[in-house]
Amino acid sequence: MKRTLLSLTLAACCAALPWSAVAQDPGKVLGGLLQNILKPNAPGNNSAPAAAANTHDLANMLSQSMEQIDEPKEIEMGRQLAAVLLGAKPLHRDVALQRYVNRLGRWISLQSERPNLPWTFAVLDDAGYNAFAAPGGYVFVTKGLIDSVADESELAGILAHEIHHVVAKHHLAAMRKSAQTGLLTRAIASQLGNNAQGALSAQLLALGREVYSKGLDQGDEFDADRSGVALAARAGFDPYGLVAVLQQLRTAKPDNPVFTLALSTHPATQTRLDQLEAAMGQRLDALSGKPSPTVAQRLARTGSR
């Protein structure tokens, strides 16, 4: 019964998306998703002064205390960083997959402590195995990761992990810590007087790489694992989905380029599993063992293809 309710709710969420009415036009669907991420800057607004102003705002926000970064500022910061990340990897062209991941992520985010953020979930056209988030409710997964998950509960566990990073403001704390060193703000300031859009974009991309290439503190990752499991269970999914993902990741070779970034920016996988086992015990066993469709099966059932 709960699974049926979940399916109906996911379908309803899909129908409510602002771009669902143009689902047959891939360009419009992807354009709508892209605009949702990049607003309030209108598409095609490539003026260097505007980019410099936005960059300066970002530098200022990074230098503020956590208490001074209110939710609107957090969302704006995340939007700018999401735009940087999209500059590195484009959105995947599979419209049905984008729609599915977006509604799945939104359903899980509704069970979080911050359901009213402008949550946006997107699939990047990247064969690597990775998922990451930006402040304010922006979550990205790669096509390579989606191709690697065995079923929907595993994908739900990954999304829940990233959602908790946003809920707990882990990236904000990490960026503020980096900004206090002065390295990031100096890198940004060096381009404020440069009117070349390409140079500004390159600096923003370098900023995004600086923030995401090092990864978050181990404590934040353990927190997101524990809370992500609970969040996925609250959304109606098998809580052991994330555990299964980590068990698979444990077998990955560090020198495999598909997994290099995911492994280098997270604690040792066995340590994460040990931490989860200690936190979960047998308390969630009653919620495990639920039949979970694969991503392809879910897409077929909801008529997304």
C-alpha positions in Angstrom: 0.0 0.0 0.0 2.8 2.4 0.9 4.6 1.6 -2.4 1.4 2.4 -4.3 1.0 5.6 -2.5 4.6 6.5 -3.2 4.2 5.8 -6.9 1.1 8.0 -7.0 2.8 10.8 -5.1 5.8 10.7 -7.4 3.5 10.9 -10.4 1.7 13.9 -8.9 5.0 15.6 -8.2 5.9 15.1 -11.8 2.7 16.6 -13.0 3.2 19.7 -10.8 6.6 20.5 -12.3 6.6 23.7 -14.3 8.1 22.1 -17.4 6.1 18.9 -17.5 3.6 20.4 -20.0 6.4 20.6 -22.6 7.7 17.1 -21.9 7.7 16.2 -25.6 10.2 19.0 -26.5 13.6 18.1 -25.0 15.0 21.5 -25.7 12.3 23.2 -23.8 12.4 20.8 -20.9 16.1 21.0 -20.5 16.0 24.8 -21.0 13.4 25.1 -18.3 15.5 23.1 -15.9 18.6 25.1 -16.7 16.7 28.4 -16.3 15.4 27.2 -12.9 19.0 26.7 -11.8 20.4 29.9 -13.3 17.7 32.4 -12.4 17.4 35.3 -11.6 19.9 35.9 -14.3 18.0 35.6 -17.6 19.3 33.1 -20.2 21.6 34.8 -22.6 22.6 37.5 -20.2 26.4 37.2 -20.7 27.5 40.7 -19.7 30.9 40.8 -18.0 29.9 43.6 -15.6 26.9 41.5 -14.4 29.2 38.5 -14.0 31.7 40.6 -12.1 29.0 41.9 -9.8 27.7 38.4 -9.1 31.2 37.2 -8.4 31.8 40.1 -6.0 28.6 39.3 -4.2 29.7 35.7 -3.8 33.0 36.7 -2.4 31.3 39.0 0.1 28.9 36.2 1.2 31.8 33.8 1.6 33.5 36.2 4.0 30.4 36.6 6.3 29.6 34.6 9.4 27.2 31.7 9.1 24.6 33.8 11.0 24.8 36.5 8.4 24.1 34.1 5.5 20.3 34.0 5.6 18.3 31.7 3.3 18.0 34.0 0.3 21.7 34.5 0.3 22.3 30.8 0.7 20.1 30.1 -2.3 21.8 32.8 -4.4 25.2 31.4 -3.5 24.1 27.9 -4.4 22.6 29.1 -7.7 25.9 30.7 -8.7 27.9 27.6 -7.8 25.4 25.4 -9.6 25.9 27.5 -12.7 29.7 27.0 -12.3 29.2 23.2 -12.0 27.0 23.2 -15.1 29.7 25.0 -17.0 32.0 22.0 -16.3 29.5 19.3 -17.3 26.3 19.8 -19.3 22.9 18.4 -18.4 22.2 14.9 -19.8 19.8 15.1 -22.8 17.5 12.3 -21.5 14.4 14.3 -20.7 12.6 11.4 -19.1 15.5 10.7 -16.8 15.8 14.3 -15.8 12.1 14.4 -14.9 12.3 11.2 -12.9 15.3 12.2 -10.9 13.9 15.6 -10.2 10.6 14.3 -8.9 12.3 11.6 -6.9 14.6 14.1 -5.3 11.8 16.5 -4.6 9.7 13.8 -2.9 12.6 12.9 -0.6 13.4 16.5 0.1 9.8 17.0 1.3 10.5 14.7 4.2 13.5 16.8 5.2 13.8 19.6 7.8 13.9 22.1 4.9 11.1 21.1 2.5 10.5 24.7 1.3 13.9 25.3 -0.3 13.7 25.6 -4.2 15.0 22.0 -4.5 16.3 21.2 -8.0 17.8 17.9 -9.0 19.6 17.2 -12.3 21.6 14.6 -14.1 24.9 15.6 -15.6 26.2 14.1 -18.8 29.3 12.6 -17.2 30.4 8.9 -17.2 32.1 9.4 -13.8 30.5 8.1 -10.6 29.6 11.1 -8.4 26.9 13.1 -6.7 27.2 16.5 -5.1 25.1 19.4 -3.9 25.2 23.2 -3.7 23.7 25.4 -0.9 20.1 26.3 -1.2 18.8 23.0 -2.6 20.7 22.1 -5.8 21.7 18.5 -6.2 23.5 16.9 -9.1 24.1 13.2 -10.0 26.1 11.9 -12.9 24.8 9.6 -15.6 27.6 7.2 -14.7 26.3 7.0 -11.1 22.8 6.3 -12.2 24.0 3.6 -14.6 25.8 2.0 -11.6 22.9 1.8 -9.1 21.1 -1.5 -8.9 17.7 -0.1 -8.0 15.7 2.9 -6.9 16.4 2.5 -3.2 20.1 3.0 -3.9 19.5 6.2 -5.9 17.2 7.4 -3.1 19.9 6.8 -0.5 22.4 8.8 -2.6 19.9 11.7 -3.1 19.0 11.6 0.6 22.7 11.9 1.5 23.2 14.9 -0.7 19.9 16.5 0.6 21.2 16.3 4.2 24.4 18.1 3.2 22.2 21.0 2.1 19.9 20.8 5.1 22.8 20.9 7.5 24.6 23.6 5.5 27.8 21.5 5.3 28.9 23.2 2.1 28.4 26.7 3.5 30.6 25.8 6.5 33.3 24.4 4.2 33.2 27.4 1.9 33.4 29.9 4.8 36.3 28.0 6.2 38.1 28.2 2.8 37.2 31.8 2.4 38.7 32.7 5.7 42.1 31.6 4.4 41.8 34.4 1.8 42.8 32.1 -1.0 39.4 32.0 -2.7 38.5 35.6 -2.3 41.9 36.7 -3.6 41.4 34.4 -6.7 38.0 36.0 -7.3 39.3 39.6 -6.7 42.0 39.1 -9.2 39.5 39.0 -12.0 37.0 41.7 -10.8 38.6 44.3 -13.0 38.7 42.0 -16.1 35.9 42.5 -18.5 36.6 39.3 -20.3 33.6 37.0 -19.7 35.8 33.9 -20.4 38.3 34.9 -17.7 35.5 35.4 -15.2 33.9 32.1 -16.0 37.3 30.4 -15.7 37.8 31.9 -12.2 34.3 30.8 -11.2 35.0 27.3 -12.5 38.3 27.3 -10.5 36.3 28.4 -7.4 33.9 25.5 -7.9 36.7 23.0 -8.3 38.5 24.4 -5.2 35.3 23.9 -3.1 34.4 20.5 -4.4 37.7 18.8 -5.2 38.8 18.6 -1.6 35.5 17.3 -0.3 33.8 18.0 3.1 35.0 17.2 6.6 34.8 13.5 7.5 32.3 14.3 10.3 30.0 15.9 7.8 30.1 12.9 5.5 29.3 10.5 8.4 26.5 12.8 9.4 25.1 12.8 5.9 25.3 9.0 5.7 23.4 8.5 9.0 20.8 11.2 8.4 20.5 10.2 4.7 19.6 6.6 5.7 16.9 7.9 8.1 15.6 10.4 5.5 15.3 7.7 2.8 13.4 5.5 5.2 11.1 8.3 6.1 10.4 8.8 2.3 9.4 5.1 2.1 12.5 3.6 0.7 14.7 0.7 1.9 17.1 2.3 4.4 19.8 -0.1 3.3 19.9 1.4 -0.2 22.9 3.6 0.8 24.6 0.7 2.5 24.4 -1.3 -0.7 25.9 1.7 -2.6 28.8 1.8 -0.2 29.3 -1.9 -0.4 29.6 -1.6 -4.2 31.9 1.5 -3.8 34.2 -0.5 -1.5 35.2 -2.8 -4.4 36.1 0.1 -6.6 39.8 0.6 -7.5 41.2 4.0 -6.6 43.0 4.3 -9.9 39.8 3.7 -11.9 39.0 7.2 -13.3 35.3 6.5 -13.0 35.6 6.4 -9.2 38.6 8.6 -8.6 36.8 11.8 -7.5 34.2 10.1 -5.4 36.8 8.1 -3.5 39.2 11.0 -3.1 36.6 13.4 -1.7 35.0 11.0 0.9 36.3 9.0 3.9 37.4 5.4 3.4 34.4 3.4 2.3 34.8 0.7 5.0 35.0 3.4 7.7 31.7 4.8 6.4 30.1 1.3 6.5 31.4 0.8 10.0 30.0 4.1 11.1 26.6 3.3 9.6 26.5 -0.1 11.2 27.2 1.4 14.6 24.5 4.0 14.1 21.9 1.8 12.6 22.3 -1.5 14.5 19.1 -3.5 13.9 16.8 -0.6 14.4 15.9 -0.2 10.8 15.8 -3.9 9.9 12.0 -3.9 9.9 12.0 -1.3 7.1 14.4 -3.3 4.9 13.8 -5.9 2.3 11.3 -3.9 0.4 11.1 -4.7 -3.3 12.6 -1.8 -5.2 12.3 -1.3 -9.0 15.4 -0.5 -11.1 15.6 3.0 -12.5 14.6 1.7 -15.9 11.6 -0.1 -14.5 10.4 3.0 -12.6 10.7 5.0 -15.8 8.6 2.5 -17.6 6.0 2.3 -14.9 5.5 6.0 -14.7 5.2 6.3 -18.4 8.3 8.6 -18.6 9.7 7.0 -21.7 
